[in-house]
Amino acid sequence: MAHPFISGNQVWCPVCRDYVQMLRVPKAASLADVSRRTVYRYIERGGLFALKVAGGASRVCGHCLLRERRRVAQELEDRMK
């Protein structure tokens, strides 16, 4: 696993191709109005850039999170048609 590029309090996200603020999973879940388990599902599916930090906790890219949430919402809306 490559070491992340860090600039101040931001980390390079290879998905967004930008420096972003990383969020703790509970904060990310609250922000996206989903459960913590859903955030982990997003990570497992590869739709969300995440890093493991000391102690095994994860941090996720806020931009990826919102993009994935919109994608899932659109997918559900399309199924309802």
C-alpha positions as CSV (number, residue, x, y, z in Angstrom):
1,M,0.0,0.0,0.0
2,A,1.4,3.4,-1.0
3,H,1.8,6.1,1.6
4,P,-0.7,9.0,1.1
5,F,0.4,12.4,0.0
6,I,-0.4,14.9,2.8
7,S,-0.6,18.6,2.5
8,G,-1.4,20.3,5.8
9,N,-4.6,18.7,7.1
10,Q,-5.6,17.3,3.7
11,V,-4.7,14.1,1.9
12,W,-4.4,13.4,-1.8
13,C,-7.4,11.4,-3.1
14,P,-6.4,9.4,-6.2
15,V,-10.1,9.0,-7.1
16,C,-10.9,12.8,-6.9
17,R,-7.4,13.7,-8.0
18,D,-7.4,16.5,-5.5
19,Y,-6.3,17.2,-1.9
20,V,-9.4,16.5,0.3
21,Q,-10.3,16.4,4.0
22,M,-10.7,12.9,5.3
23,L,-13.6,12.2,7.6
24,R,-14.2,9.6,10.3
25,V,-16.8,7.0,9.4
26,P,-19.4,8.2,12.0
27,K,-19.1,11.8,10.8
28,A,-19.2,10.6,7.1
29,A,-22.4,8.6,7.9
30,S,-24.0,11.6,9.5
31,L,-23.1,13.9,6.7
32,A,-24.5,11.5,4.0
33,D,-27.5,10.6,6.2
34,V,-26.7,6.9,6.0
35,S,-25.6,4.3,8.5
36,R,-22.0,3.6,9.4
37,R,-22.5,0.1,7.8
38,T,-23.5,1.8,4.5
39,V,-20.3,3.8,4.5
40,Y,-18.3,0.6,5.0
41,R,-20.3,-1.0,2.1
42,Y,-19.3,2.0,-0.1
43,I,-15.7,1.3,0.8
44,E,-16.0,-2.4,0.1
45,R,-17.5,-1.7,-3.3
46,G,-14.6,0.6,-4.2
47,G,-16.8,3.7,-4.6
48,L,-15.2,5.4,-1.7
49,F,-11.5,6.2,-1.1
50,A,-10.5,5.2,2.5
51,L,-7.4,5.1,4.6
52,K,-6.6,3.1,7.7
53,V,-5.1,5.1,10.5
54,A,-3.4,4.2,13.7
55,G,-5.6,1.9,15.8
56,G,-7.3,0.4,12.7
57,A,-9.9,3.2,12.3
58,S,-10.8,4.3,8.8
59,R,-11.0,7.8,7.3
60,V,-12.9,8.4,4.1
61,C,-12.8,11.1,1.4
62,G,-15.7,13.5,1.8
63,H,-15.9,14.2,-1.9
64,C,-16.1,10.5,-2.8
65,L,-18.7,10.0,-0.1
66,L,-21.0,12.6,-1.5
67,R,-20.5,11.4,-5.1
68,E,-21.2,7.8,-4.1
69,R,-24.3,8.9,-2.2
70,R,-25.7,10.7,-5.2
71,R,-24.9,7.7,-7.5
72,V,-26.8,5.3,-5.2
73,A,-29.7,7.7,-4.9
74,Q,-29.9,8.0,-8.7
75,E,-29.7,4.3,-9.1
76,L,-32.6,3.8,-6.7
77,E,-34.6,6.5,-8.4
78,D,-34.0,4.8,-11.8
79,R,-35.3,1.5,-10.4
80,M,-38.5,3.2,-9.2
81,K,-39.3,4.3,-12.8
